[in-house]
């Protein structure tokens, strides 16, 4: 089949493709031949990275083609008529011979839209290209699309690298900046490791910069764990914990939160490592930390993004942990060889806290690295005991993380401290500093102040309120408020309220047996408990509450100190003192909006079966 070029009719010199910047790798060996071809002579390329085509977009493009035609030429290449016969298409006097059909390199959307528009002929540029050149051109053209998803764009950049393109060449060919290309190549890792991250980016749920932060974590296991934390909105993770399971609709981490999580949980400072960073025999198959590519300083040579991190940081916490454990095992073996006693796993199990692997508060041992708070200078036990300890008096215990600890029995430590330093250590109780003891006593006293304040508030409030369940709307309202607020308070407050009511429950759903006055008293009690949460809390906004209920905080403190009982202050009789308040407690509650006033639309006169329920000065 012979195709006559339109170059004979129109004086147009051979040109390169204007829409693409073609690197030397894909430079054509023959000139570009512009001409017109029938649609039946064209076939889509099997290597086109774009596999899906939007029908609505094709219909819109077809409408445009009906009006003005195909404005941009398609790029095609000739395919031999017989591959078995070894026939090679040739350009002879401006015409291609030995061609079976033309493969569409770029422009399949325009080809499909032209078929919809019932066009028979399209304008094309014919270029003789190898298979490798076709793939590179298609990938470059694909990643330049504006409507391309992040995951497809990242996959396109990775395919270009597999074709032999360097990041610098890709940046030149696509017109993108080199840092952008490097970031996209990092994102391509997530296609294989955690595709859920790129799906979240494509949907707009996760910012691209957060995905890039995740992709920069070099260790695959750490990268997968970090991705799950980000998608689950979890701001903290500890080595050894099970990675969270992301849920649909969960709030993802922000850029700042992700950076903080990476810095705190996925990067480790090598200068604090207990093992030799130059060692090559700690873990088989690993190199020294100084030469490791997962050290931030070394990683920054390949990717400038790592320059934001301090150079002496390990980016692979799993490898760091393996080296640390290997070092710890060597320490234990060396101690056993030297004759020191090493506790079994069962013996060591109850000695350390499960949450921080520190020596338990109630352990019968002291740790040599720990501080001695009986000493005025808070020197370590190692400093105070080392000259007087025998080798068999030091035992080795290993915590849940595998770290060995040098321990000494408290009785032995107490004897040495007493005999050589005139210091006392209790052998059967944990060490406590004077500051800790003082703080504990203050907390104990304040808890007593809060309990007494609750009791006085409940008693005062029940005398102030004039409500009986069933005789008006106030009872139902107070019950509803109680049910809403009781569960918001901590157990100590609720337990104290229950005991004071002789076992009657104050849990939501079990308040039906409380009278309206008791319900109001419970609300007042919880309000006072909230005001007395902490000793140093600012209680300026609670002054009126204390005044209405007749609670004297200074008197309660003095009562707790002496162990005496303090009654609720009663308002003095009118005229008996210059400091007598002008308004009754009921009037003050009405001013606060807690009781309706006579004349208000919602005022209800409530009857009482017992005059003592009125709570006024005459009752």
Secondary structure as the mmCIF struct_conf table of DSSP 4:
data_model
#
loop_
_struct_conf.conf_type_id
_struct_conf.id
_struct_conf.beg_label_comp_id
_struct_conf.beg_label_asym_id
_struct_conf.beg_label_seq_id
_struct_conf.end_label_comp_id
_struct_conf.end_label_asym_id
_struct_conf.end_label_seq_id
STRN STRN1 UNK A 3 UNK A 4
HELX_RH_3T_P HELX_RH_3T_P1 UNK A 6 UNK A 8
TURN_TY1_P TURN_TY1_P1 UNK A 9 UNK A 9
BEND BEND1 UNK A 10 UNK A 10
TURN_TY1_P TURN_TY1_P2 UNK A 18 UNK A 19
HELX_RH_3T_P HELX_RH_3T_P2 UNK A 24 UNK A 26
BEND BEND2 UNK A 29 UNK A 30
STRN STRN2 UNK A 33 UNK A 38
HELX_RH_3T_P HELX_RH_3T_P3 UNK A 39 UNK A 41
STRN STRN3 UNK A 42 UNK A 44
TURN_TY1_P TURN_TY1_P3 UNK A 46 UNK A 47
BEND BEND3 UNK A 49 UNK A 49
HELX_RH_AL_P HELX_RH_AL_P1 UNK A 55 UNK A 68
BEND BEND4 UNK A 72 UNK A 72
HELX_LH_PP_P HELX_LH_PP_P1 UNK A 73 UNK A 73
STRN STRN4 UNK A 74 UNK A 80
BEND BEND5 UNK A 81 UNK A 81
TURN_TY1_P TURN_TY1_P4 UNK A 83 UNK A 86
STRN STRN5 UNK A 90 UNK A 92
TURN_TY1_P TURN_TY1_P5 UNK A 93 UNK A 94
STRN STRN6 UNK A 95 UNK A 97
BEND BEND6 UNK A 98 UNK A 98
STRN STRN7 UNK A 99 UNK A 106
HELX_RH_AL_P HELX_RH_AL_P2 UNK A 108 UNK A 116
TURN_TY1_P TURN_TY1_P6 UNK A 117 UNK A 118
BEND BEND7 UNK A 120 UNK A 120
STRN STRN8 UNK A 121 UNK A 126
HELX_RH_AL_P HELX_RH_AL_P3 UNK A 131 UNK A 143
TURN_TY1_P TURN_TY1_P7 UNK A 144 UNK A 144
TURN_TY1_P TURN_TY1_P8 UNK A 146 UNK A 147
HELX_RH_AL_P HELX_RH_AL_P4 UNK A 150 UNK A 162
TURN_TY1_P TURN_TY1_P9 UNK A 163 UNK A 164
HELX_RH_AL_P HELX_RH_AL_P5 UNK A 167 UNK A 174
TURN_TY1_P TURN_TY1_P10 UNK A 175 UNK A 175
HELX_RH_AL_P HELX_RH_AL_P6 UNK A 178 UNK A 193
HELX_RH_AL_P HELX_RH_AL_P7 UNK A 195 UNK A 202
TURN_TY1_P TURN_TY1_P11 UNK A 203 UNK A 204
BEND BEND8 UNK A 205 UNK A 206
HELX_RH_AL_P HELX_RH_AL_P8 UNK A 208 UNK A 215
TURN_TY1_P TURN_TY1_P12 UNK A 216 UNK A 216
BEND BEND9 UNK A 219 UNK A 219
HELX_RH_AL_P HELX_RH_AL_P9 UNK A 220 UNK A 232
TURN_TY1_P TURN_TY1_P13 UNK A 233 UNK A 233
TURN_TY1_P TURN_TY1_P14 UNK A 239 UNK A 240
BEND BEND10 UNK A 241 UNK A 241
HELX_LH_PP_P HELX_LH_PP_P2 UNK A 242 UNK A 244
TURN_TY1_P TURN_TY1_P15 UNK A 248 UNK A 249
HELX_LH_PP_P HELX_LH_PP_P3 UNK A 250 UNK A 253
HELX_RH_AL_P HELX_RH_AL_P10 UNK A 255 UNK A 265
BEND BEND11 UNK A 266 UNK A 266
STRN STRN9 UNK A 268 UNK A 269
HELX_RH_3T_P HELX_RH_3T_P4 UNK A 270 UNK A 272
BEND BEND12 UNK A 274 UNK A 275
TURN_TY1_P TURN_TY1_P16 UNK A 277 UNK A 278
BEND BEND13 UNK A 280 UNK A 283
TURN_TY1_P TURN_TY1_P17 UNK A 284 UNK A 285
TURN_TY1_P TURN_TY1_P18 UNK A 289 UNK A 291
TURN_TY1_P TURN_TY1_P19 UNK A 293 UNK A 294
STRN STRN10 UNK A 295 UNK A 295
HELX_RH_AL_P HELX_RH_AL_P11 UNK A 296 UNK A 302
HELX_RH_3T_P HELX_RH_3T_P5 UNK A 304 UNK A 308
BEND BEND14 UNK A 309 UNK A 309
TURN_TY1_P TURN_TY1_P20 UNK A 311 UNK A 312
STRN STRN11 UNK A 313 UNK A 314
BEND BEND15 UNK A 315 UNK A 315
HELX_RH_AL_P HELX_RH_AL_P12 UNK A 317 UNK A 337
TURN_TY1_P TURN_TY1_P21 UNK A 338 UNK A 339
STRN STRN12 UNK A 341 UNK A 342
HELX_RH_AL_P HELX_RH_AL_P13 UNK A 345 UNK A 349
TURN_TY1_P TURN_TY1_P22 UNK A 350 UNK A 351
STRN STRN13 UNK A 352 UNK A 352
TURN_TY1_P TURN_TY1_P23 UNK A 354 UNK A 356
HELX_LH_PP_P HELX_LH_PP_P4 UNK A 358 UNK A 358
STRN STRN14 UNK A 359 UNK A 359
HELX_LH_PP_P HELX_LH_PP_P5 UNK A 360 UNK A 360
TURN_TY1_P TURN_TY1_P24 UNK A 361 UNK A 362
BEND BEND16 UNK A 364 UNK A 364
STRN STRN15 UNK A 365 UNK A 367
TURN_TY1_P TURN_TY1_P25 UNK A 368 UNK A 369
BEND BEND17 UNK A 370 UNK A 370
STRN STRN16 UNK A 371 UNK A 371
TURN_TY1_P TURN_TY1_P26 UNK A 373 UNK A 374
BEND BEND18 UNK A 375 UNK A 375
TURN_TY1_P TURN_TY1_P27 UNK A 376 UNK A 377
STRN STRN17 UNK A 380 UNK A 380
HELX_RH_AL_P HELX_RH_AL_P14 UNK A 381 UNK A 385
TURN_TY1_P TURN_TY1_P28 UNK A 386 UNK A 388
HELX_RH_3T_P HELX_RH_3T_P6 UNK A 391 UNK A 393
STRN STRN18 UNK A 394 UNK A 398
TURN_TY1_P TURN_TY1_P29 UNK A 400 UNK A 401
BEND BEND19 UNK A 402 UNK A 402
STRN STRN19 UNK A 404 UNK A 409
HELX_RH_AL_P HELX_RH_AL_P15 UNK A 410 UNK A 421
BEND BEND20 UNK A 427 UNK A 429
HELX_RH_AL_P HELX_RH_AL_P16 UNK A 434 UNK A 464
TURN_TY1_P TURN_TY1_P30 UNK A 469 UNK A 470
BEND BEND21 UNK A 471 UNK A 472
HELX_RH_AL_P HELX_RH_AL_P17 UNK A 473 UNK A 485
HELX_RH_3T_P HELX_RH_3T_P7 UNK A 486 UNK A 488
BEND BEND22 UNK A 489 UNK A 489
HELX_RH_AL_P HELX_RH_AL_P18 UNK A 491 UNK A 500
TURN_TY1_P TURN_TY1_P31 UNK A 501 UNK A 503
BEND BEND23 UNK A 507 UNK A 507
TURN_TY1_P TURN_TY1_P32 UNK A 508 UNK A 509
TURN_TY1_P TURN_TY1_P33 UNK A 512 UNK A 513
HELX_RH_AL_P HELX_RH_AL_P19 UNK A 516 UNK A 531
TURN_TY1_P TURN_TY1_P34 UNK A 532 UNK A 532
BEND BEND24 UNK A 533 UNK A 534
TURN_TY1_P TURN_TY1_P35 UNK A 535 UNK A 536
HELX_RH_3T_P HELX_RH_3T_P8 UNK A 540 UNK A 542
HELX_RH_AL_P HELX_RH_AL_P20 UNK A 543 UNK A 549
TURN_TY1_P TURN_TY1_P36 UNK A 550 UNK A 550
HELX_RH_AL_P HELX_RH_AL_P21 UNK A 553 UNK A 562
TURN_TY1_P TURN_TY1_P37 UNK A 563 UNK A 563
HELX_LH_PP_P HELX_LH_PP_P6 UNK A 567 UNK A 573
TURN_TY1_P TURN_TY1_P38 UNK A 574 UNK A 575
BEND BEND25 UNK A 576 UNK A 576
TURN_TY1_P TURN_TY1_P39 UNK A 578 UNK A 579
BEND BEND26 UNK A 582 UNK A 583
HELX_RH_AL_P HELX_RH_AL_P22 UNK A 585 UNK A 591
TURN_TY1_P TURN_TY1_P40 UNK A 592 UNK A 593
BEND BEND27 UNK A 594 UNK A 595
HELX_LH_PP_P HELX_LH_PP_P7 UNK A 596 UNK A 597
TURN_TY1_P TURN_TY1_P41 UNK A 598 UNK A 599
BEND BEND28 UNK A 600 UNK A 600
TURN_TY1_P TURN_TY1_P42 UNK A 601 UNK A 602
HELX_LH_PP_P HELX_LH_PP_P8 UNK A 605 UNK A 607
BEND BEND29 UNK A 609 UNK A 610
HELX_RH_3T_P HELX_RH_3T_P9 UNK A 611 UNK A 614
BEND BEND30 UNK A 616 UNK A 616
TURN_TY1_P TURN_TY1_P43 UNK A 617 UNK A 618
#
